Amino acid sequence: MPGSTPALFTADDYRARMRRAARAAEDAGLAGLLVAPGPDLVWLTGYAPTAVTERLTLLVLAAGQDPVLVVPALEAPDAAQAAGAPALTLRDWTDGKDPYAATAGLLDGAGRFGVSDNAWALHLLALQKALPRSSYVSLTEALPMLRAVKDAAELARLAAAGAAADATYDEIRKVPFGGRRESDVAGDLADLLRRFGHSQVDFTIVASGPNGANPHHEAGGRVIEHGDMVVLDFGGLLHGYGSDTSRTVHVGEPDAEQRRVHDIVREAQEAGFRAVRPGAACQDVDRAARAVITEAGYGEYFIHRTGHGIGVTTHEPPYMIEGEERPLVPGMCFSVEPGVYLPGRFGVRIEDIVTVTDDGAGGRRLNNTTRELVTVD
């Protein structure tokens, strides 16, 4: 069961993150970072505007200068209440004034800046017009690992989110599947995630029978039948950090091939997990899981990467995929989720969130429900 509510992040926590981000930008040869509302702003400051509009809100970070949050005057009181507000300077602007001219004064006019991926083109183009010699690069391209290594407090939140997802899976196995619509079971999953503490439900995939061959199937009106494999993939946010787990169940007793494919995916998931260790390349996790499925003759049916990072969003760097040679570092958290998808027939996916450890174990699972094939009614 999920544990107690963790202590809130403090202004000092956010101050340290902003300093770290500014240093990382400098090391990457950037003049600074421009962070719009979204997960990066929440992680850096604790501030999430209640509504994101055409009015400019932008955090300006650069090594050697204090962080500044440019914010509309009518939203400044809310921004001032953010946990990270004492660690930055608020600079508000009123309707009728030019926020881009005010922001331009904070920036190196010929600098290259990292910009959060979800910044509006409206704002970026206006800044570029105000500073025609400036240039920009996406934050994911410039600093993909900015949020990747989690500290102890973040790991505790991710573990709590994983425990809540595990509790959800243990309960969903008790509900009837056969004769109900996928959307009914998806509703049960959402209710359970909230019951176990999630403030936000991001996805509840229930993919039965042939729908299981679509990794991102959206639960719909198909009635689940006796004999169906059912892929369950669900998660969201708890205490601001993500959960994401997948298990595949069977309605009634499976046939020999269904059981065999599930066993192969389970072995692949275990191989991917065993490949997790500090210094290993991200692609090593993908290779280890993929080798099991390929050797069993199902390689062409494993059609996605083996994993993705998780933190304040449920999908973020690093990615466990061929070609990603970045080394694993203690504190990184990501999914290990191989699958086999047989068009028109069924699919199987098994997914745990894993964190890299420095205790000699290599990795630790944050999801601990059974990975054996479970039968449901």
Disulfide bonds with the S-S distance in Angstrom:
none
